[in-house]
Amino acid sequence: MPDTAPHQRPTALVIGASAAGLFAAAALADYADVTIVERDTLPAGPEPRRGVPQARHAHLVWSGGVLAFDALLPGVVDDVVAKGGRLVNIMGDMVSRAPNEVWFRRFTDGYHRNLVCSRDLLDSVLRTHVFALHRVTVLQKATVLGLQGTARRVTGARVRTDDSERTLTADLVIDASGRGSHTPRWLTALGLPEVTEREVNSGVAYATRIYRAPGSTAGSNFPLINVQANPAKAPGQGGIILPIEGGRWIVTLSGTRGGEPTADPDAFVPFARGLGDPIIGELLQHADPLSDVTTTRSTANRRRYYEKMPTWPDGFVVLGDAIAGYNPVYGHGLTVAAQCALAVRDRLRAQMLTAPGTARALQAAAAKPVAAAWDLAVGQDALYPGATDTPPTAAERFLARFVDRAVETGANNPRALAALLDVMSLEKPATRLFSPDMIRPMLLGPRRPPLAEPPLTSAERQAATS
């Protein structure tokens, strides 16, 4: 990158201090003076904030996201771990049942790692790292009212702070405001056509409660417990136990239309016991709740195809959940947010931020990780009754069937599991599922029968009850 005098540096506005916004700021910091515009007052530490209601539920970062985190913000993953997070071996440190009701064997020699912690801790560490960047500043309690410019070029944003309004000019504006993004309305106000959207809504609802880690499990490497819903048996119901920092468990239960969990605390454990396998409910019998039950119903997969717009203004890009939001059960939102920002950074290494056409190129680059996660999520959720008015495409139906077969194969074969996790972790494209590592054991069949029960060891069971 050529050296430029300080007054010649481009300027960028990032709408939202969400994870996607923080990653975007990190990606831009080498190329512009960045201002993050955030409507809330941000907490000083790992505390909840109003703008991230989904933070109460279980979150994890797939290994593709872990790699992107460290590429954007070197040392950030180590910092999360130092503050109580965990890098969890997939599947060695997990007890997981797939949507087709196959239990994964706990192979311990895999190279995939999930980052596990509370969302409050993760966001706090991300803010600390990003706000320490020399070229990044933050404007809090500021609401973006709309874009400034024309259909050909966005030149800034209109912002309200307290009772006053002003226009902030910038060479590049990035919308990272999440599911509630106003970009479709802002673009039509500039004279651009409506963006094509698609929604696939399985109708899933979530209920989450925090527990004190029972027995002697606090501070140990107690495994994640994950019972995924089966789309073939509506309503689909599932749940996850996520051991996090502070000797706590985040427990999230889910159910689709007609089988949703409720906010009733007395119904929480019975719901968990009534899943396809009762293991989560059994473990909760020995755990003390530390919170009320929090519920969420805004879980639809919704995608906006900005990269396919016939015209696109220079100076404007949309990232993260503002492009596509996913059913949280797949855990891909944070990974995609980081990969979108990484795609932007990599593209800016070859193309000037202020050059004509750069914004469109950045939007196209961001669409690639979005599409990978979208295909995986929609392939499952579109199977639920009433999920979509647009039936799955032939390619989506084929991928869903093939993924089911790949899951069954990977559950019993470590090489096939590695191929499956390369795709599920968003490290490699779906074509990896057609590699010899998967196809050979798929055709030859399993050497041993599938597990009949969750692979929780007797020592782990005893730790949860002692």
C-alpha positions in Angstrom: 0.0 0.0 0.0 1.5 3.4 -1.0 2.3 5.9 1.8 0.0 8.9 1.9 0.0 12.1 3.9 -2.4 12.1 6.8 -4.7 14.6 5.2 -4.9 12.4 2.0 -6.2 9.4 3.8 -9.7 8.3 2.8 -12.4 8.4 5.4 -14.9 5.7 6.3 -18.1 5.5 8.3 -19.2 2.1 9.8 -22.8 2.0 10.9 -23.1 -0.1 14.1 -20.6 -1.3 16.7 -21.9 -4.8 16.3 -19.4 -7.6 15.8 -19.7 -7.1 12.0 -19.1 -3.4 12.5 -16.0 -4.0 14.7 -14.6 -6.4 12.1 -15.3 -3.9 9.3 -13.5 -1.2 11.2 -10.5 -3.5 11.7 -10.5 -4.3 8.0 -10.5 -0.7 7.0 -8.1 0.7 9.5 -5.0 0.3 7.2 -6.8 2.1 4.4 -8.9 4.9 6.0 -9.7 7.0 9.0 -12.7 5.1 10.4 -15.6 6.4 12.5 -18.0 3.8 14.0 -21.4 5.3 14.5 -23.3 3.5 17.3 -26.8 4.3 18.5 -26.3 2.9 22.0 -23.9 3.7 24.9 -21.4 0.9 24.9 -20.5 -0.9 28.1 -17.0 -0.6 29.5 -16.7 -4.4 30.1 -18.3 -7.7 29.4 -21.9 -6.6 30.1 -25.1 -6.9 28.1 -26.4 -4.0 25.9 -29.7 -3.2 24.4 -28.7 -3.4 20.8 -27.7 -7.1 21.0 -30.8 -8.9 22.4 -29.6 -12.2 20.9 -26.5 -12.1 23.1 -28.4 -13.9 25.9 -28.5 -17.1 23.9 -25.7 -19.6 23.3 -23.0 -18.5 20.8 -20.0 -20.2 19.4 -17.5 -19.4 16.7 -16.7 -22.0 14.2 -13.0 -22.6 13.3 -13.4 -20.7 10.0 -14.4 -17.7 12.2 -11.5 -18.3 14.6 -9.1 -18.1 11.7 -10.7 -14.9 10.4 -10.8 -13.3 13.9 -7.0 -13.7 14.2 -6.4 -12.6 10.7 -8.2 -9.3 11.3 -7.2 -8.8 14.9 -4.1 -10.8 15.8 -4.2 -12.0 19.4 -7.9 -11.5 19.9 -8.7 -15.2 20.3 -5.9 -15.7 22.8 -7.2 -12.7 24.8 -10.7 -14.3 24.9 -9.2 -17.5 26.1 -7.1 -15.7 28.7 -10.3 -14.1 30.1 -12.1 -17.5 30.5 -13.2 -18.5 27.0 -12.3 -21.9 25.5 -11.0 -23.4 22.3 -13.0 -26.5 22.0 -12.0 -29.5 20.0 -14.6 -30.6 17.5 -15.7 -33.4 18.2 -13.4 -34.4 21.0 -14.8 -31.9 23.5 -18.4 -32.2 22.3 -21.3 -34.6 22.7 -23.4 -33.9 19.6 -26.4 -35.4 17.9 -26.9 -34.4 14.3 -30.2 -33.4 12.7 -30.6 -37.0 11.4 -30.3 -38.2 15.0 -26.8 -39.7 14.5 -24.4 -39.3 17.5 -20.9 -38.2 16.5 -18.0 -40.2 17.9 -15.6 -38.1 19.9 -12.6 -38.3 17.7 -9.8 -36.4 19.5 -7.2 -35.9 16.7 -9.1 -33.3 14.7 -7.8 -29.8 13.9 -11.0 -27.9 14.1 -11.6 -25.7 17.1 -14.7 -23.7 18.2 -14.3 -20.6 20.3 -16.7 -20.7 23.2 -17.6 -18.0 25.7 -20.4 -15.6 26.5 -21.3 -13.1 23.8 -20.8 -10.3 26.4 -17.1 -11.4 26.9 -16.5 -11.8 23.2 -17.9 -8.4 22.3 -16.0 -6.7 25.1 -12.7 -8.2 23.9 -13.4 -7.2 20.3 -14.2 -3.6 21.3 -11.0 -3.4 23.3 -8.9 -4.5 20.4 -10.7 -2.5 17.7 -10.9 0.8 19.8 -7.1 0.5 20.4 -6.5 0.8 16.7 -4.9 4.2 15.9 -7.2 5.1 13.0 -10.6 4.1 14.6 -12.9 6.4 16.6 -16.4 5.8 17.9 -19.4 8.1 18.0 -21.9 6.8 20.5 -25.6 7.6 21.1 -25.8 8.5 17.4 -28.6 7.3 15.1 -28.1 7.2 11.3 -31.2 8.6 9.6 -30.2 7.9 6.0 -27.6 8.1 3.4 -26.2 11.2 1.8 -25.5 11.2 -2.0 -27.1 9.9 -5.2 -27.8 6.7 -6.9 -24.4 6.8 -8.4 -22.3 7.6 -5.3 -22.9 7.7 -1.5 -21.0 10.5 0.1 -21.9 10.1 3.8 -24.7 9.7 6.2 -27.2 11.9 8.1 -26.8 11.4 11.8 -28.9 12.5 14.8 -27.1 13.0 18.2 -29.2 14.1 21.1 -31.6 16.7 19.6 -29.4 17.8 16.7 -28.8 16.4 13.2 -25.7 16.7 11.0 -24.2 15.1 7.9 -21.0 13.1 8.3 -19.1 12.8 4.9 -17.0 9.8 4.0 -15.4 8.1 1.0 -16.9 4.8 2.1 -20.0 4.0 4.2 -20.5 0.5 5.5 -23.8 -0.7 6.9 -23.1 -3.2 9.7 -26.3 -2.5 11.6 -27.6 -6.1 11.6 -31.0 -7.7 10.9 -32.8 -4.4 11.4 -30.8 -2.7 8.7 -32.6 0.2 6.9 -30.5 -0.1 3.7 -33.4 -1.3 1.5 -35.3 1.9 2.3 -32.3 4.1 2.1 -31.4 2.9 -1.4 -34.8 3.4 -2.8 -34.8 6.9 -1.4 -31.7 7.5 -3.5 -33.6 6.3 -6.6 -32.2 2.7 -6.8 -34.5 -0.3 -7.4 -35.7 -2.5 -4.6 -33.3 -5.3 -3.6 -34.3 -8.9 -4.1 -34.9 -10.7 -0.8 -35.6 -14.2 0.3 -36.8 -15.5 3.6 -36.8 -19.1 4.9 -38.4 -19.2 8.4 -38.7 -22.5 10.2 -40.6 -20.7 12.9 -38.1 -21.7 15.5 -38.2 -20.0 18.9 -35.4 -20.0 21.5 -35.5 -20.1 25.3 -32.3 -19.6 27.3 -31.4 -19.9 30.9 -28.0 -19.5 32.7 -27.1 -22.1 35.3 -24.3 -22.5 37.8 -22.1 -25.3 36.5 -23.2 -28.4 38.6 -21.0 -30.7 40.6 -17.3 -30.4 39.8 -17.7 -29.3 36.2 -16.8 -25.7 36.8 -13.4 -24.8 35.5 -13.1 -28.3 33.8 -13.2 -29.2 30.2 -16.7 -30.5 30.4 -18.0 -31.1 26.9 -20.5 -29.1 25.0 -23.8 -31.0 24.8 -25.7 -30.5 21.6 -29.0 -32.2 20.6 -30.0 -30.8 17.2 -33.5 -30.7 15.9 -34.6 -33.2 13.2 -36.3 -31.4 10.2 -37.9 -34.7 9.2 -39.9 -34.8 12.5 -41.7 -31.5 12.8 -41.9 -29.8 15.2 -38.1 -29.8 15.4 -36.8 -29.5 18.9 -33.3 -29.2 20.2 -31.0 -27.8 22.8 -27.4 -27.0 23.8 -25.4 -26.7 27.0 -22.5 -24.3 26.5 -20.0 -24.2 29.5 -18.7 -20.7 29.6 -16.5 -18.5 31.8 -17.4 -17.8 35.4 -18.4 -21.4 36.2 -21.6 -21.1 34.3 -23.6 -23.0 31.7 -25.7 -21.2 29.0 -28.5 -23.5 28.1 -30.5 -22.7 25.0 -33.6 -24.8 24.0 -35.3 -24.4 20.6 -38.5 -25.6 18.9 -40.3 -24.9 15.6 -44.0 -24.1 15.1 -46.2 -26.1 17.4 -43.2 -27.1 19.6 -41.7 -23.9 20.9 -40.2 -23.5 24.4 -41.7 -20.9 26.6 -40.5 -18.4 29.2 -42.1 -20.5 32.0 -39.2 -21.5 34.3 -41.0 -24.5 35.5 -41.3 -25.9 32.0 -37.6 -25.4 31.1 -36.2 -28.7 32.4 -39.2 -30.8 31.3 -38.9 -29.4 27.8 -35.2 -30.4 27.8 -36.0 -33.9 29.0 -38.6 -34.2 26.2 -36.1 -33.7 23.4 -35.1 -36.6 21.1 -32.7 -37.5 23.8 -33.1 -36.5 27.4 -29.4 -35.9 28.2 -29.7 -32.1 28.6 -32.7 -32.4 30.9 -30.9 -35.0 33.0 -27.8 -32.9 33.4 -29.9 -29.8 34.4 -31.5 -31.8 37.3 -28.3 -31.1 39.2 -27.8 -27.5 38.2 -29.0 -24.3 39.9 -30.5 -21.6 37.7 -28.8 -18.2 37.9 -31.3 -16.3 35.7 -34.8 -16.2 34.4 -35.7 -17.7 31.0 -35.1 -15.4 28.0 -37.0 -16.1 24.8 -36.5 -15.0 21.2 -38.5 -15.5 18.0 -36.7 -13.4 15.5 -34.8 -16.3 13.9 -35.7 -16.4 10.2 -33.0 -16.9 7.6 -33.3 -13.7 5.5 -31.0 -12.7 2.7 -30.8 -9.6 0.6 -29.0 -10.0 -2.8 -27.2 -6.7 -3.0 -24.5 -8.2 -5.2 -27.2 -8.8 -7.9 -28.5 -5.3 -8.0 -28.3 -3.9 -11.6 -26.6 -0.8 -10.4 -24.7 -0.1 -7.2 -23.5 3.2 -5.8 -19.8 3.9 -5.2 -18.9 4.6 -1.7 -21.4 2.1 0.0 -21.1 -1.5 1.2 -23.3 -3.7 3.3 -21.8 -6.4 5.6 -22.8 -9.1 8.1 -26.4 -9.7 9.2 -27.4 -6.6 7.2 -26.9 -8.8 4.2 -28.1 -12.1 5.6 -29.3 -13.3 9.0 -29.4 -17.0 9.8 -31.2 -19.3 12.1 -28.9 -19.0 15.2 -28.9 -22.8 15.6 -26.2 -23.1 13.0 -23.8 -20.7 14.7 -22.6 -19.1 11.5 -23.4 -15.4 12.1 -20.2 -14.4 13.8 -18.0 -16.4 11.4 -19.7 -14.9 8.4 -19.3 -11.4 9.8 -15.5 -11.9 10.2 -15.1 -13.5 6.8 -17.0 -10.7 5.1 -14.7 -8.1 6.7 -11.7 -10.2 5.8 -12.9 -10.3 2.1 -13.1 -6.5 2.2 -9.6 -6.2 3.5 -8.2 -8.6 1.0 -9.9 -6.8 -1.9 -8.6 -3.4 -0.7 -5.1 -4.7 -1.0 -5.6 -4.9 -4.8 -8.0 -2.0 -5.4 -8.0 1.6 -4.1 -10.8 2.3 -1.7 -11.9 5.5 -3.6 -11.7 4.0 -7.1 -14.8 3.8 -9.2 -16.3 0.3 -8.9 -14.5 -0.6 -5.6 -17.7 -0.6 -3.6 -19.4 -3.0 -6.0 -16.3 -5.3 -5.9 -16.4 -5.2 -2.1 -20.1 -6.1 -2.1 -19.4 -9.1 -4.4 -16.5 -10.3 -2.3 -18.7 -10.2 0.9 -21.4 -12.2 -0.8 -19.2 -15.3 -1.1 -19.0 -16.2 2.7 -22.7 -15.2 3.0 -23.7 -17.7 0.2 -21.8 -20.5 1.8 -23.5 -20.2 5.1 -26.9 -19.5 3.5 -26.8 -22.7 1.4 -26.1 -24.8 4.6 -28.9 -23.1 6.6 -31.6 -23.1 4.0 -30.9 -26.6 3.0 -32.2 -27.7 6.4 -34.7 -25.1 7.4 -36.6 -25.1 4.1 -37.7 -28.6 5.0 -40.0 -27.4 7.8 -43.7 -26.9 7.0 -44.5 -23.3 6.2 -40.8 -22.2 6.1 -41.0 -20.5 2.7 -43.2 -19.6 -0.1 -40.3 -20.3 -2.5 -39.6 -24.1 -2.5 -35.9 -25.1 -2.3 -34.1 -25.2 -5.5 -33.0 -28.5 -6.9 -29.4 -27.7 -5.9 -30.5 -26.9 -2.3 -32.5 -30.2 -2.1 -29.6 -32.2 -3.4 -27.2 -30.5 -1.0 -29.5 -31.1 2.0 -29.7 -34.8 1.2 -26.0 -35.1 0.5 -25.2 -33.3 3.8 -27.4 -35.8 5.7 -25.4 -38.6 4.2 -22.1 -36.8 4.8 -23.1 -36.3 8.5 -23.9 -40.0 8.9 -20.5 -40.9 7.4 -18.6 -38.3 9.3 -20.1 -39.5 12.6 -18.2 -42.7 12.3 -15.1 -41.9 10.2 -12.5 -39.3 11.3 -11.3 -38.5 7.7 -14.9 -37.9 6.6 -15.6 -35.9 9.7 -12.6 -33.6 8.8 -14.1 -33.0 5.4 -17.6 -32.3 6.9 -16.2 -29.9 9.4 -14.1 -28.1 6.8 -17.5 -27.2 5.2 -19.6 -26.7 8.3 -16.9 -24.5 9.8 -16.9 -22.4 6.6 -13.2 -23.0 6.0 -13.7 -24.7 2.6 -16.4 -24.7 0.0 -19.1 -27.4 -0.2 -17.1 -29.2 -3.0 -14.9 -30.5 -0.1 -17.7 -32.9 0.6 -17.1 -34.6 -2.7 -13.4 -35.3 -1.9 -12.1 -38.9 -1.5 -12.0 -38.3 2.2 -15.8 -38.3 2.2 -16.7 -40.3 -0.9 -14.6 -43.4 -0.1 -16.0 -44.1 3.3 -19.5 -43.1 2.2 -19.4 -45.8 -0.6 -17.7 -48.4 1.5 -20.0 -48.0 4.5 -19.2 -47.7 8.2 -16.8 -50.2 9.8 -18.8 -50.1 13.0 -22.5 -49.4 13.8 -23.6 -45.8 14.8 -23.6 -44.9 18.5 -26.9 -45.8 20.2 -26.5 -43.2 23.0 -24.7 -39.9 23.7 -20.9 -40.5 24.2 -20.7 -38.9 27.6 -18.2 -40.7 29.8 -19.1 -42.1 33.2 -16.5 -39.7 34.7 -18.2 -36.8 33.0 -21.6 -37.9 34.2 -20.3 -38.3 37.7 -18.7 -34.8 37.7 -22.0 -33.3 36.8 -23.8 -34.9 39.8 -21.1 -34.9 42.5 
